[in-house]
Amino acid sequence: MSAEQVDVREVQRTVSKVVDPEIGMPIVEMNLIDKLDIKDGQVDVEYHATTQFCPPVFALKISQDLKDGLTQVKGVKSVRVVVTGHYFADAINRQVNKSAAGPETPPTQQA
């Protein structure tokens, strides 16, 4: 086996530990996970918000907790998290999935 395998059970355990900070329940118990795919070290998670107007800070926290936790699972090379059904979904998805390569280089100023 040349490539390190991702333990599906560990991915599932990690996802099951993510808690909705407003409600205090794991998002798995609330049936919010819509998709969980693992292929070649890439983990894709899609979940829906409890309501369209869930406070954006909570939706962002859930997304970031998913990404941070899954990134730590052995064999995982990259993680993409997508929230759906939220009025601020596009911005949350952009924020949580932005490149970790470092800060963008600011544009040069002209004199």
Secondary structure, DSSP 8 states (H G I E B T S, - for coil): --S----HHHHHHHHHT-B-TTT-SBTTTTT-EEEEEEETTEEEEEEE-SSTT--HHHHHHHHHHHHHHHHTSTT--EEEEEEES-TTHHHHHHHHTS-SS----------
